[in-house]
């Protein structure tokens, strides 16, 4: 029988394990999402300018709606672009 020390992996066995997703707004107690803070809102937008879904960011439904409305307000005021190539 092989002992754990004798088993050698070709790849790291931790690769492919997903980290636990969490809502950063609940964790840090953020109540208000400022639409004027473009650097913060860029974390929720992909390079083409689209909103990232909840399943990728881990944001709860309540705060995802607030993020979406903040991004829409920032786009309306020309703080963020509607469509772009290589935003980040």
PDB file of N, CA, C and O in Angstrom, chain B, residues numbered from 101:
ATOM      1  N   UNK B 101       0.834  -1.187   0.000  1.00  0.00           N
ATOM      2  CA  UNK B 101       0.000   0.000   0.000  1.00  0.00           C
ATOM      3  C   UNK B 101       0.877   1.249   0.000  1.00  0.00           C
ATOM      4  O   UNK B 101       1.916   1.300   0.659  1.00  0.00           O
ATOM      5  N   UNK B 102       0.447   2.226  -0.734  1.00  0.00           N
ATOM      6  CA  UNK B 102       1.207   3.465  -0.840  1.00  0.00           C
ATOM      7  C   UNK B 102       0.822   4.404   0.300  1.00  0.00           C
ATOM      8  O   UNK B 102      -0.346   4.524   0.668  1.00  0.00           O
ATOM      9  N   UNK B 103       1.809   5.043   0.827  1.00  0.00           N
ATOM     10  CA  UNK B 103       1.592   6.029   1.877  1.00  0.00           C
ATOM     11  C   UNK B 103       1.445   7.394   1.207  1.00  0.00           C
ATOM     12  O   UNK B 103       1.945   7.593   0.099  1.00  0.00           O
ATOM     13  N   UNK B 104       0.758   8.344   1.869  1.00  0.00           N
ATOM     14  CA  UNK B 104       0.532   9.672   1.287  1.00  0.00           C
ATOM     15  C   UNK B 104       1.824  10.349   0.854  1.00  0.00           C
ATOM     16  O   UNK B 104       1.825  11.109  -0.114  1.00  0.00           O
ATOM     17  N   UNK B 105       2.925  10.086   1.554  1.00  0.00           N
ATOM     18  CA  UNK B 105       4.185  10.723   1.189  1.00  0.00           C
ATOM     19  C   UNK B 105       4.705  10.214  -0.157  1.00  0.00           C
ATOM     20  O   UNK B 105       5.429  10.918  -0.860  1.00  0.00           O
ATOM     21  N   UNK B 106       4.326   8.981  -0.505  1.00  0.00           N
ATOM     22  CA  UNK B 106       4.817   8.384  -1.741  1.00  0.00           C
ATOM     23  C   UNK B 106       4.031   8.817  -2.963  1.00  0.00           C
ATOM     24  O   UNK B 106       4.514   8.675  -4.087  1.00  0.00           O
ATOM     25  N   UNK B 107       2.822   9.346  -2.767  1.00  0.00           N
ATOM     26  CA  UNK B 107       1.996   9.741  -3.900  1.00  0.00           C
ATOM     27  C   UNK B 107       2.477  11.086  -4.425  1.00  0.00           C
ATOM     28  O   UNK B 107       2.578  12.058  -3.675  1.00  0.00           O
ATOM     29  N   UNK B 108       2.766  11.132  -5.692  1.00  0.00           N
ATOM     30  CA  UNK B 108       3.221  12.381  -6.311  1.00  0.00           C
ATOM     31  C   UNK B 108       2.200  12.785  -7.361  1.00  0.00           C
ATOM     32  O   UNK B 108       1.770  11.965  -8.173  1.00  0.00           O
ATOM     33  N   UNK B 109       1.819  14.042  -7.338  1.00  0.00           N
ATOM     34  CA  UNK B 109       0.847  14.555  -8.285  1.00  0.00           C
ATOM     35  C   UNK B 109       1.563  15.272  -9.414  1.00  0.00           C
ATOM     36  O   UNK B 109       2.562  15.954  -9.188  1.00  0.00           O
ATOM     37  N   UNK B 110       1.056  15.122 -10.625  1.00  0.00           N
ATOM     38  CA  UNK B 110       1.610  15.860 -11.755  1.00  0.00           C
ATOM     39  C   UNK B 110       1.211  17.331 -11.685  1.00  0.00           C
ATOM     40  O   UNK B 110       1.955  18.212 -12.116  1.00  0.00           O
ATOM     41  N   UNK B 111       0.020  17.580 -11.131  1.00  0.00           N
ATOM     42  CA  UNK B 111      -0.440  18.961 -10.964  1.00  0.00           C
ATOM     43  C   UNK B 111      -0.798  19.179  -9.506  1.00  0.00           C
ATOM     44  O   UNK B 111      -0.926  18.228  -8.735  1.00  0.00           O
ATOM     45  N   UNK B 112      -0.955  20.407  -9.145  1.00  0.00           N
ATOM     46  CA  UNK B 112      -1.325  20.764  -7.786  1.00  0.00           C
ATOM     47  C   UNK B 112      -2.755  20.282  -7.521  1.00  0.00           C
ATOM     48  O   UNK B 112      -3.654  20.628  -8.287  1.00  0.00           O
ATOM     49  N   UNK B 113      -2.996  19.505  -6.475  1.00  0.00           N
ATOM     50  CA  UNK B 113      -4.357  19.005  -6.231  1.00  0.00           C
ATOM     51  C   UNK B 113      -5.333  20.099  -5.815  1.00  0.00           C
ATOM     52  O   UNK B 113      -6.543  19.876  -5.845  1.00  0.00           O
ATOM     53  N   UNK B 114      -4.847  21.260  -5.433  1.00  0.00           N
ATOM     54  CA  UNK B 114      -5.728  22.355  -5.033  1.00  0.00           C
ATOM     55  C   UNK B 114      -6.271  23.129  -6.224  1.00  0.00           C
ATOM     56  O   UNK B 114      -7.187  23.936  -6.066  1.00  0.00           O
ATOM     57  N   UNK B 115      -5.720  22.898  -7.419  1.00  0.00           N
ATOM     58  CA  UNK B 115      -6.209  23.588  -8.603  1.00  0.00           C
ATOM     59  C   UNK B 115      -7.587  23.028  -8.954  1.00  0.00           C
ATOM     60  O   UNK B 115      -7.781  21.813  -8.995  1.00  0.00           O
ATOM     61  N   UNK B 116      -8.517  23.906  -9.201  1.00  0.00           N
ATOM     62  CA  UNK B 116      -9.864  23.485  -9.543  1.00  0.00           C
ATOM     63  C   UNK B 116     -10.814  23.573  -8.372  1.00  0.00           C
ATOM     64  O   UNK B 116     -12.030  23.540  -8.561  1.00  0.00           O
ATOM     65  N   UNK B 117     -10.285  23.686  -7.164  1.00  0.00           N
ATOM     66  CA  UNK B 117     -11.158  23.868  -6.005  1.00  0.00           C
ATOM     67  C   UNK B 117     -11.567  25.325  -5.948  1.00  0.00           C
ATOM     68  O   UNK B 117     -10.723  26.221  -5.947  1.00  0.00           O
ATOM     69  N   UNK B 118     -12.855  25.553  -5.900  1.00  0.00           N
ATOM     70  CA  UNK B 118     -13.360  26.924  -5.889  1.00  0.00           C
ATOM     71  C   UNK B 118     -13.322  27.475  -4.479  1.00  0.00           C
ATOM     72  O   UNK B 118     -13.628  26.779  -3.511  1.00  0.00           O
ATOM     73  N   UNK B 119     -12.940  28.743  -4.382  1.00  0.00           N
ATOM     74  CA  UNK B 119     -12.981  29.409  -3.094  1.00  0.00           C
ATOM     75  C   UNK B 119     -14.417  29.758  -2.763  1.00  0.00           C
ATOM     76  O   UNK B 119     -15.256  29.885  -3.655  1.00  0.00           O
ATOM     77  N   UNK B 120     -14.696  29.910  -1.495  1.00  0.00           N
ATOM     78  CA  UNK B 120     -16.031  30.265  -1.053  1.00  0.00           C
ATOM     79  C   UNK B 120     -16.350  31.686  -1.486  1.00  0.00           C
ATOM     80  O   UNK B 120     -15.582  32.607  -1.209  1.00  0.00           O
ATOM     81  N   UNK B 121     -17.478  31.874  -2.165  1.00  0.00           N
ATOM     82  CA  UNK B 121     -17.896  33.207  -2.589  1.00  0.00           C
ATOM     83  C   UNK B 121     -18.561  33.908  -1.418  1.00  0.00           C
ATOM     84  O   UNK B 121     -19.203  33.275  -0.580  1.00  0.00           O
ATOM     85  N   UNK B 122     -18.400  35.221  -1.371  1.00  0.00           N
ATOM     86  CA  UNK B 122     -19.038  35.986  -0.307  1.00  0.00           C
ATOM     87  C   UNK B 122     -19.431  37.340  -0.859  1.00  0.00           C
ATOM     88  O   UNK B 122     -18.868  37.815  -1.845  1.00  0.00           O
ATOM     89  N   UNK B 123     -20.398  37.949  -0.214  1.00  0.00           N
ATOM     90  CA  UNK B 123     -20.827  39.284  -0.606  1.00  0.00           C
ATOM     91  C   UNK B 123     -19.961  40.287   0.142  1.00  0.00           C
ATOM     92  O   UNK B 123     -20.030  40.375   1.368  1.00  0.00           O
ATOM     93  N   UNK B 124     -19.152  41.038  -0.584  1.00  0.00           N
ATOM     94  CA  UNK B 124     -18.238  41.975   0.075  1.00  0.00           C
ATOM     95  C   UNK B 124     -18.983  43.103   0.767  1.00  0.00           C
ATOM     96  O   UNK B 124     -18.456  43.700   1.705  1.00  0.00           O
ATOM     97  N   UNK B 125     -20.194  43.406   0.326  1.00  0.00           N
ATOM     98  CA  UNK B 125     -20.969  44.477   0.942  1.00  0.00           C
ATOM     99  C   UNK B 125     -21.469  44.054   2.316  1.00  0.00           C
ATOM    100  O   UNK B 125     -21.455  44.852   3.253  1.00  0.00           O
ATOM    101  N   UNK B 126     -21.909  42.811   2.443  1.00  0.00           N
ATOM    102  CA  UNK B 126     -22.350  42.307   3.742  1.00  0.00           C
ATOM    103  C   UNK B 126     -21.163  42.122   4.685  1.00  0.00           C
ATOM    104  O   UNK B 126     -21.254  42.403   5.880  1.00  0.00           O
ATOM    105  N   UNK B 127     -20.048  41.644   4.128  1.00  0.00           N
ATOM    106  CA  UNK B 127     -18.883  41.359   4.956  1.00  0.00           C
ATOM    107  C   UNK B 127     -18.307  42.630   5.571  1.00  0.00           C
ATOM    108  O   UNK B 127     -17.948  42.640   6.748  1.00  0.00           O
ATOM    109  N   UNK B 128     -18.216  43.706   4.783  1.00  0.00           N
ATOM    110  CA  UNK B 128     -17.610  44.943   5.270  1.00  0.00           C
ATOM    111  C   UNK B 128     -18.634  45.972   5.728  1.00  0.00           C
ATOM    112  O   UNK B 128     -18.259  47.069   6.140  1.00  0.00           O
ATOM    113  N   UNK B 129     -19.907  45.643   5.664  1.00  0.00           N
ATOM    114  CA  UNK B 129     -20.943  46.538   6.162  1.00  0.00           C
ATOM    115  C   UNK B 129     -21.158  47.770   5.307  1.00  0.00           C
ATOM    116  O   UNK B 129     -21.473  48.840   5.829  1.00  0.00           O
ATOM    117  N   UNK B 130     -20.992  47.636   3.992  1.00  0.00           N
ATOM    118  CA  UNK B 130     -21.201  48.763   3.077  1.00  0.00           C
ATOM    119  C   UNK B 130     -22.702  48.886   2.818  1.00  0.00           C
ATOM    120  O   UNK B 130     -23.327  47.948   2.324  1.00  0.00           O
ATOM    121  N   UNK B 131     -23.270  50.026   3.146  1.00  0.00           N
ATOM    122  CA  UNK B 131     -24.711  50.233   2.964  1.00  0.00           C
ATOM    123  C   UNK B 131     -25.026  50.987   1.676  1.00  0.00           C
ATOM    124  O   UNK B 131     -26.044  50.727   1.035  1.00  0.00           O
ATOM    125  N   UNK B 132     -24.146  51.929   1.293  1.00  0.00           N
ATOM    126  CA  UNK B 132     -24.417  52.797   0.144  1.00  0.00           C
ATOM    127  C   UNK B 132     -23.332  52.597  -0.900  1.00  0.00           C
ATOM    128  O   UNK B 132     -22.143  52.585  -0.580  1.00  0.00           O
ATOM    129  N   UNK B 133     -23.744  52.443  -2.133  1.00  0.00           N
ATOM    130  CA  UNK B 133     -22.807  52.305  -3.246  1.00  0.00           C
ATOM    131  C   UNK B 133     -22.788  53.627  -3.993  1.00  0.00           C
ATOM    132  O   UNK B 133     -23.795  54.033  -4.573  1.00  0.00           O
ATOM    133  N   UNK B 134     -21.650  54.295  -3.979  1.00  0.00           N
ATOM    134  CA  UNK B 134     -21.529  55.617  -4.574  1.00  0.00           C
ATOM    135  C   UNK B 134     -21.320  55.498  -6.081  1.00  0.00           C
ATOM    136  O   UNK B 134     -20.361  54.871  -6.531  1.00  0.00           O
ATOM    137  N   UNK B 135     -22.211  56.094  -6.851  1.00  0.00           N
ATOM    138  CA  UNK B 135     -22.102  56.026  -8.305  1.00  0.00           C
ATOM    139  C   UNK B 135     -20.992  56.918  -8.842  1.00  0.00           C
ATOM    140  O   UNK B 135     -20.618  56.792 -10.008  1.00  0.00           O
ATOM    141  N   UNK B 136     -20.452  57.820  -8.017  1.00  0.00           N
ATOM    142  CA  UNK B 136     -19.385  58.721  -8.456  1.00  0.00           C
ATOM    143  C   UNK B 136     -18.000  58.106  -8.296  1.00  0.00           C
ATOM    144  O   UNK B 136     -17.015  58.668  -8.774  1.00  0.00           O
ATOM    145  N   UNK B 137     -17.916  56.966  -7.634  1.00  0.00           N
ATOM    146  CA  UNK B 137     -16.637  56.284  -7.413  1.00  0.00           C
ATOM    147  C   UNK B 137     -16.395  55.289  -8.554  1.00  0.00           C
ATOM    148  O   UNK B 137     -16.756  54.117  -8.454  1.00  0.00           O
ATOM    149  N   UNK B 138     -15.789  55.766  -9.618  1.00  0.00           N
ATOM    150  CA  UNK B 138     -15.607  54.939 -10.821  1.00  0.00           C
ATOM    151  C   UNK B 138     -14.632  53.791 -10.584  1.00  0.00           C
ATOM    152  O   UNK B 138     -14.814  52.710 -11.143  1.00  0.00           O
ATOM    153  N   UNK B 139     -13.606  53.999  -9.769  1.00  0.00           N
ATOM    154  CA  UNK B 139     -12.624  52.944  -9.530  1.00  0.00           C
ATOM    155  C   UNK B 139     -13.257  51.737  -8.830  1.00  0.00           C
ATOM    156  O   UNK B 139     -12.913  50.592  -9.124  1.00  0.00           O
ATOM    157  N   UNK B 140     -14.170  51.997  -7.918  1.00  0.00           N
ATOM    158  CA  UNK B 140     -14.856  50.908  -7.234  1.00  0.00           C
ATOM    159  C   UNK B 140     -15.813  50.181  -8.173  1.00  0.00           C
ATOM    160  O   UNK B 140     -15.908  48.954  -8.140  1.00  0.00           O
ATOM    161  N   UNK B 141     -16.515  50.930  -9.003  1.00  0.00           N
ATOM    162  CA  UNK B 141     -17.482  50.316  -9.912  1.00  0.00           C
ATOM    163  C   UNK B 141     -16.806  49.502 -11.016  1.00  0.00           C
ATOM    164  O   UNK B 141     -17.422  48.600 -11.585  1.00  0.00           O
ATOM    165  N   UNK B 142     -15.554  49.812 -11.321  1.00  0.00           N
ATOM    166  CA  UNK B 142     -14.834  49.062 -12.352  1.00  0.00           C
ATOM    167  C   UNK B 142     -14.610  47.605 -11.946  1.00  0.00           C
ATOM    168  O   UNK B 142     -14.369  46.757 -12.806  1.00  0.00           O
ATOM    169  N   UNK B 143     -14.686  47.304 -10.656  1.00  0.00           N
ATOM    170  CA  UNK B 143     -14.518  45.923 -10.197  1.00  0.00           C
ATOM    171  C   UNK B 143     -15.681  45.041 -10.629  1.00  0.00           C
ATOM    172  O   UNK B 143     -15.553  43.817 -10.659  1.00  0.00           O
ATOM    173  N   UNK B 144     -16.818  45.654 -10.965  1.00  0.00           N
ATOM    174  CA  UNK B 144     -18.018  44.911 -11.322  1.00  0.00           C
ATOM    175  C   UNK B 144     -18.306  44.965 -12.814  1.00  0.00           C
ATOM    176  O   UNK B 144     -19.396  44.595 -13.251  1.00  0.00           O
ATOM    177  N   UNK B 145     -17.329  45.429 -13.605  1.00  0.00           N
ATOM    178  CA  UNK B 145     -17.506  45.576 -15.049  1.00  0.00           C
ATOM    179  C   UNK B 145     -16.379  44.833 -15.755  1.00  0.00           C
ATOM    180  O   UNK B 145     -15.224  44.903 -15.334  1.00  0.00           O
ATOM    181  N   UNK B 146     -16.713  44.122 -16.828  1.00  0.00           N
ATOM    182  CA  UNK B 146     -15.687  43.423 -17.589  1.00  0.00           C
ATOM    183  C   UNK B 146     -15.019  44.396 -18.575  1.00  0.00           C
ATOM    184  O   UNK B 146     -15.469  45.536 -18.696  1.00  0.00           O
ATOM    185  N   UNK B 147     -13.966  43.979 -19.278  1.00  0.00           N
ATOM    186  CA  UNK B 147     -13.259  44.905 -20.186  1.00  0.00           C
ATOM    187  C   UNK B 147     -14.103  45.481 -21.315  1.00  0.00           C
ATOM    188  O   UNK B 147     -13.749  46.522 -21.869  1.00  0.00           O
ATOM    189  N   UNK B 148     -15.215  44.829 -21.671  1.00  0.00           N
ATOM    190  CA  UNK B 148     -16.084  45.378 -22.708  1.00  0.00           C
ATOM    191  C   UNK B 148     -17.083  46.385 -22.148  1.00  0.00           C
ATOM    192  O   UNK B 148     -17.788  47.041 -22.915  1.00  0.00           O
ATOM    193  N   UNK B 149     -17.155  46.519 -20.836  1.00  0.00           N
ATOM    194  CA  UNK B 149     -18.058  47.483 -20.223  1.00  0.00           C
ATOM    195  C   UNK B 149     -19.360  46.873 -19.738  1.00  0.00           C
ATOM    196  O   UNK B 149     -20.259  47.603 -19.322  1.00  0.00           O
ATOM    197  N   UNK B 150     -19.483  45.548 -19.782  1.00  0.00           N
ATOM    198  CA  UNK B 150     -20.705  44.894 -19.333  1.00  0.00           C
ATOM    199  C   UNK B 150     -20.620  44.593 -17.837  1.00  0.00           C
ATOM    200  O   UNK B 150     -19.533  44.417 -17.286  1.00  0.00           O
ATOM    201  N   UNK B 151     -21.773  44.539 -17.199  1.00  0.00           N
ATOM    202  CA  UNK B 151     -21.817  44.182 -15.785  1.00  0.00           C
ATOM    203  C   UNK B 151     -21.486  42.705 -15.605  1.00  0.00           C
ATOM    204  O   UNK B 151     -21.947  41.861 -16.373  1.00  0.00           O
ATOM    205  N   UNK B 152     -20.686  42.399 -14.589  1.00  0.00           N
ATOM    206  CA  UNK B 152     -20.395  41.007 -14.273  1.00  0.00           C
ATOM    207  C   UNK B 152     -21.560  40.410 -13.493  1.00  0.00           C
ATOM    208  O   UNK B 152     -22.143  41.089 -12.648  1.00  0.00           O
ATOM    209  N   UNK B 153     -21.909  39.158 -13.759  1.00  0.00           N
ATOM    210  CA  UNK B 153     -23.044  38.552 -13.061  1.00  0.00           C
ATOM    211  C   UNK B 153     -22.719  38.202 -11.617  1.00  0.00           C
ATOM    212  O   UNK B 153     -21.557  38.167 -11.213  1.00  0.00           O
ATOM    213  N   UNK B 154     -23.761  37.947 -10.859  1.00  0.00           N
ATOM    214  CA  UNK B 154     -23.629  37.612  -9.447  1.00  0.00           C
ATOM    215  C   UNK B 154     -22.842  36.336  -9.231  1.00  0.00           C
ATOM    216  O   UNK B 154     -22.109  36.219  -8.249  1.00  0.00           O
ATOM    217  N   UNK B 155     -22.983  35.383 -10.128  1.00  0.00           N
ATOM    218  CA  UNK B 155     -22.310  34.096  -9.938  1.00  0.00           C
ATOM    219  C   UNK B 155     -20.796  34.238 -10.029  1.00  0.00           C
ATOM    220  O   UNK B 155     -20.066  33.382  -9.529  1.00  0.00           O
ATOM    221  N   UNK B 156     -20.316  35.306 -10.658  1.00  0.00           N
ATOM    222  CA  UNK B 156     -18.877  35.536 -10.744  1.00  0.00           C
ATOM    223  C   UNK B 156     -18.395  36.414  -9.595  1.00  0.00           C
ATOM    224  O   UNK B 156     -17.370  36.120  -8.981  1.00  0.00           O
ATOM    225  N   UNK B 157     -19.123  37.487  -9.299  1.00  0.00           N
ATOM    226  CA  UNK B 157     -18.685  38.411  -8.246  1.00  0.00           C
ATOM    227  C   UNK B 157     -19.023  37.918  -6.851  1.00  0.00           C
ATOM    228  O   UNK B 157     -18.334  38.274  -5.895  1.00  0.00           O
ATOM    229  N   UNK B 158     -20.074  37.101  -6.705  1.00  0.00           N
ATOM    230  CA  UNK B 158     -20.473  36.627  -5.397  1.00  0.00           C
ATOM    231  C   UNK B 158     -21.338  37.615  -4.632  1.00  0.00           C
ATOM    232  O   UNK B 158     -21.617  37.405  -3.452  1.00  0.00           O
ATOM    233  N   UNK B 159     -21.760  38.675  -5.278  1.00  0.00           N
ATOM    234  CA  UNK B 159     -22.582  39.696  -4.638  1.00  0.00           C
ATOM    235  C   UNK B 159     -23.998  39.181  -4.430  1.00  0.00           C
ATOM    236  O   UNK B 159     -24.526  38.446  -5.264  1.00  0.00           O
ATOM    237  N   UNK B 160     -24.613  39.569  -3.316  1.00  0.00           N
ATOM    238  CA  UNK B 160     -25.989  39.151  -3.055  1.00  0.00           C
ATOM    239  C   UNK B 160     -26.939  39.919  -3.976  1.00  0.00           C
ATOM    240  O   UNK B 160     -26.562  40.926  -4.576  1.00  0.00           O
ATOM    241  N   UNK B 161     -28.164  39.432  -4.077  1.00  0.00           N
ATOM    242  CA  UNK B 161     -29.144  40.004  -4.996  1.00  0.00           C
ATOM    243  C   UNK B 161     -29.437  41.468  -4.671  1.00  0.00           C
ATOM    244  O   UNK B 161     -29.523  42.308  -5.567  1.00  0.00           O
ATOM    245  N   UNK B 162     -29.587  41.761  -3.393  1.00  0.00           N
ATOM    246  CA  UNK B 162     -29.897  43.121  -2.960  1.00  0.00           C
ATOM    247  C   UNK B 162     -28.822  44.107  -3.410  1.00  0.00           C
ATOM    248  O   UNK B 162     -29.140  45.177  -3.928  1.00  0.00           O
ATOM    249  N   UNK B 163     -27.567  43.759  -3.217  1.00  0.00           N
ATOM    250  CA  UNK B 163     -26.488  44.668  -3.565  1.00  0.00           C
ATOM    251  C   UNK B 163     -26.158  44.628  -5.050  1.00  0.00           C
ATOM    252  O   UNK B 163     -25.635  45.605  -5.588  1.00  0.00           O
ATOM    253  N   UNK B 164     -26.452  43.519  -5.725  1.00  0.00           N
ATOM    254  CA  UNK B 164     -26.251  43.481  -7.170  1.00  0.00           C
ATOM    255  C   UNK B 164     -27.170  44.476  -7.863  1.00  0.00           C
ATOM    256  O   UNK B 164     -26.776  45.117  -8.838  1.00  0.00           O
ATOM    257  N   UNK B 165     -28.389  44.605  -7.363  1.00  0.00           N
ATOM    258  CA  UNK B 165     -29.316  45.598  -7.917  1.00  0.00           C
ATOM    259  C   UNK B 165     -28.802  47.004  -7.685  1.00  0.00           C
ATOM    260  O   UNK B 165     -28.896  47.858  -8.567  1.00  0.00           O
ATOM    261  N   UNK B 166     -28.253  47.253  -6.490  1.00  0.00           N
ATOM    262  CA  UNK B 166     -27.706  48.575  -6.187  1.00  0.00           C
ATOM    263  C   UNK B 166     -26.486  48.884  -7.049  1.00  0.00           C
ATOM    264  O   UNK B 166     -26.308  50.017  -7.494  1.00  0.00           O
ATOM    265  N   UNK B 167     -25.649  47.877  -7.284  1.00  0.00           N
ATOM    266  CA  UNK B 167     -24.481  48.057  -8.154  1.00  0.00           C
ATOM    267  C   UNK B 167     -24.935  48.370  -9.573  1.00  0.00           C
ATOM    268  O   UNK B 167     -24.371  49.247 -10.228  1.00  0.00           O
ATOM    269  N   UNK B 168     -25.954  47.656 -10.051  1.00  0.00           N
ATOM    270  CA  UNK B 168     -26.444  47.876 -11.410  1.00  0.00           C
ATOM    271  C   UNK B 168     -26.990  49.288 -11.570  1.00  0.00           C
ATOM    272  O   UNK B 168     -26.723  49.943 -12.578  1.00  0.00           O
ATOM    273  N   UNK B 169     -27.749  49.762 -10.591  1.00  0.00           N
ATOM    274  CA  UNK B 169     -28.285  51.127 -10.702  1.00  0.00           C
ATOM    275  C   UNK B 169     -27.177  52.164 -10.581  1.00  0.00           C
ATOM    276  O   UNK B 169     -27.246  53.211 -11.226  1.00  0.00           O
ATOM    277  N   UNK B 170     -26.152  51.898  -9.765  1.00  0.00           N
ATOM    278  CA  UNK B 170     -25.032  52.838  -9.648  1.00  0.00           C
ATOM    279  C   UNK B 170     -24.243  52.909 -10.946  1.00  0.00           C
ATOM    280  O   UNK B 170     -23.808  53.988 -11.350  1.00  0.00           O
ATOM    281  N   UNK B 171     -24.053  51.771 -11.604  1.00  0.00           N
ATOM    282  CA  UNK B 171     -23.336  51.752 -12.882  1.00  0.00           C
ATOM    283  C   UNK B 171     -24.149  52.482 -13.943  1.00  0.00           C
ATOM    284  O   UNK B 171     -23.588  53.217 -14.755  1.00  0.00           O
ATOM    285  N   UNK B 172     -25.451  52.288 -13.943  1.00  0.00           N
ATOM    286  CA  UNK B 172     -26.309  52.975 -14.915  1.00  0.00           C
ATOM    287  C   UNK B 172     -26.273  54.475 -14.714  1.00  0.00           C
ATOM    288  O   UNK B 172     -26.244  55.231 -15.685  1.00  0.00           O
ATOM    289  N   UNK B 173     -26.275  54.919 -13.458  1.00  0.00           N
ATOM    290  CA  UNK B 173     -26.187  56.361 -13.186  1.00  0.00           C
ATOM    291  C   UNK B 173     -24.842  56.918 -13.620  1.00  0.00           C
ATOM    292  O   UNK B 173     -24.771  58.009 -14.185  1.00  0.00           O
ATOM    293  N   UNK B 174     -23.770  56.169 -13.356  1.00  0.00           N
ATOM    294  CA  UNK B 174     -22.438  56.615 -13.744  1.00  0.00           C
ATOM    295  C   UNK B 174     -22.300  56.672 -15.266  1.00  0.00           C
ATOM    296  O   UNK B 174     -21.628  57.559 -15.792  1.00  0.00           O
ATOM    297  N   UNK B 175     -22.922  55.749 -15.965  1.00  0.00           N
ATOM    298  CA  UNK B 175     -22.903  55.788 -17.430  1.00  0.00           C
ATOM    299  C   UNK B 175     -23.673  56.990 -17.954  1.00  0.00           C
ATOM    300  O   UNK B 175     -23.251  57.641 -18.910  1.00  0.00           O
ATOM    301  N   UNK B 176     -24.793  57.276 -17.327  1.00  0.00           N
ATOM    302  CA  UNK B 176     -25.612  58.404 -17.768  1.00  0.00           C
ATOM    303  C   UNK B 176     -24.877  59.736 -17.597  1.00  0.00           C
ATOM    304  O   UNK B 176     -25.045  60.653 -18.400  1.00  0.00           O
ATOM    305  N   UNK B 177     -24.067  59.832 -16.552  1.00  0.00           N
ATOM    306  CA  UNK B 177     -23.303  61.054 -16.296  1.00  0.00           C
ATOM    307  C   UNK B 177     -21.922  61.043 -16.957  1.00  0.00           C
ATOM    308  O   UNK B 177     -21.112  61.937 -16.715  1.00  0.00           O
ATOM    309  N   UNK B 178     -21.654  60.040 -17.787  1.00  0.00           N
ATOM    310  CA  UNK B 178     -20.398  59.910 -18.547  1.00  0.00           C
ATOM    311  C   UNK B 178     -19.195  59.696 -17.636  1.00  0.00           C
ATOM    312  O   UNK B 178     -18.078  60.072 -17.990  1.00  0.00           O
ATOM    313  N   UNK B 179     -19.408  59.098 -16.470  1.00  0.00           N
ATOM    314  CA  UNK B 179     -18.289  58.714 -15.610  1.00  0.00           C
ATOM    315  C   UNK B 179     -17.735  57.373 -16.083  1.00  0.00           C
ATOM    316  O   UNK B 179     -16.527  57.142 -16.046  1.00  0.00           O
ATOM    317  N   UNK B 180     -18.631  56.496 -16.527  1.00  0.00           N
ATOM    318  CA  UNK B 180     -18.258  55.206 -17.105  1.00  0.00           C
ATOM    319  C   UNK B 180     -18.782  55.135 -18.533  1.00  0.00           C
ATOM    320  O   UNK B 180     -19.837  55.696 -18.830  1.00  0.00           O
ATOM    321  N   UNK B 181     -18.061  54.452 -19.422  1.00  0.00           N
ATOM    322  CA  UNK B 181     -18.558  54.326 -20.793  1.00  0.00           C
ATOM    323  C   UNK B 181     -19.610  53.226 -20.910  1.00  0.00           C
ATOM    324  O   UNK B 181     -19.630  52.285 -20.117  1.00  0.00           O
ATOM    325  N   UNK B 182     -20.476  53.355 -21.901  1.00  0.00           N
ATOM    326  CA  UNK B 182     -21.468  52.312 -22.170  1.00  0.00           C
ATOM    327  C   UNK B 182     -20.804  51.100 -22.807  1.00  0.00           C
ATOM    328  O   UNK B 182     -21.007  49.974 -22.353  1.00  0.00           O
ATOM    329  N   UNK B 183     -20.026  51.314 -23.837  1.00  0.00           N
ATOM    330  CA  UNK B 183     -19.359  50.244 -24.566  1.00  0.00           C
ATOM    331  C   UNK B 183     -17.917  50.665 -24.791  1.00  0.00           C
ATOM    332  O   UNK B 183     -17.642  51.831 -25.074  1.00  0.00           O
ATOM    333  N   UNK B 184     -16.993  49.712 -24.666  1.00  0.00           N
ATOM    334  CA  UNK B 184     -15.580  50.036 -24.843  1.00  0.00           C
ATOM    335  C   UNK B 184     -14.801  48.767 -25.206  1.00  0.00           C
ATOM    336  O   UNK B 184     -15.312  47.652 -25.095  1.00  0.00           O
ATOM    337  N   UNK B 185     -13.581  48.960 -25.632  1.00  0.00           N
ATOM    338  CA  UNK B 185     -12.646  47.859 -25.838  1.00  0.00           C
ATOM    339  C   UNK B 185     -11.503  48.038 -24.863  1.00  0.00           C
ATOM    340  O   UNK B 185     -10.891  49.103 -24.794  1.00  0.00           O
ATOM    341  N   UNK B 186     -11.223  46.996 -24.116  1.00  0.00           N
ATOM    342  CA  UNK B 186     -10.110  46.989 -23.152  1.00  0.00           C
ATOM    343  C   UNK B 186     -10.222  48.145 -22.158  1.00  0.00           C
ATOM    344  O   UNK B 186      -9.358  49.020 -22.108  1.00  0.00           O
ATOM    345  N   UNK B 187     -11.273  48.137 -21.387  1.00  0.00           N
ATOM    346  CA  UNK B 187     -11.511  49.174 -20.383  1.00  0.00           C
ATOM    347  C   UNK B 187     -10.475  49.133 -19.285  1.00  0.00           C
ATOM    348  O   UNK B 187     -10.021  50.177 -18.816  1.00  0.00           O
ATOM    349  N   UNK B 188     -10.092  47.924 -18.866  1.00  0.00           N
ATOM    350  CA  UNK B 188      -9.168  47.795 -17.727  1.00  0.00           C
ATOM    351  C   UNK B 188      -7.742  47.725 -18.201  1.00  0.00           C
ATOM    352  O   UNK B 188      -6.825  47.616 -17.387  1.00  0.00           O
TER     353      UNK B 188
END
